[in-house]
Amino acid sequence: INAPKEPLVNDGRLWWLWLRHAVHVTLEVLRRHCGVQRMLCFTSGGRSPHMWCLDAWVLQQTGAERNAFIDALETPAAQPWWSEIYTQLCEPFYRDVLLRSTADGGFGLAMRDRSEQEIALLTFPAFDVAVVKDKTHTHRVPFSIHDSSGRIALPFASHEDMPTCTADMPLVDAPDLKRRLQRPLALMKRALSELATEAAPGDADVPIAEI
């Protein structure tokens, strides 16, 4: 998931506030409107999170099917679920968070009339199309170390469990690293257990590179 160019961030917390909203929107769309049930989410160790869709029907998509799936996410306003997502998630986030003053923890966007399309650009997540359409780009995994930041990619179950700032992802040389990894490791163990329990016949034949 990529954040839009506007709004800008200050100490990183606004960035992560927006990303938490973006993950919330994405999970709602994928689970409620696209039929994806088995997912694994994790931070990259950098600026944006990753979301793996692990349902067998997703893993077994052809290139054309994958492209069509992503194209639908890239054109939300043209989809039958858009009105619900916009009304329930995007417009409230714009009104209650993006327009809220920075002194009150918001983004402080200028109050002016914006069209639904403009609000959508500010509130609906953008996706790294090169990654999701070309499986050879998918190289980040939970607990890998980001090559630039040196921070560890952490799994999370929902937008409520995500980092609130970049520092929430520990550096590899953090003195309290073992303590900070206890909860993410437990979450990862639980997620893998659930995936194994829910696995459908034939899932084991899907190569990991398809994720």
Secondary structure, DSSP 4 states (H G I P E B T S, - for coil): -B--SSS--SSSHHHHHHHHHHHHHHHHIIIIIS----EEEEE-SSSSEEEEE--HHHHT--HHHHHHHHHHHH-GGGSTTHHHHIIIIIHHHIIIIISS-GGGTS---------HHHHHHHHSPB--HHHHH-GGG----TT-B-TTT-BBP-EESSGGGS-SSGGGS-BTT-TTHHHHHHHHHHHHHHHHHHHHHHPPTTGGGS-GGG-
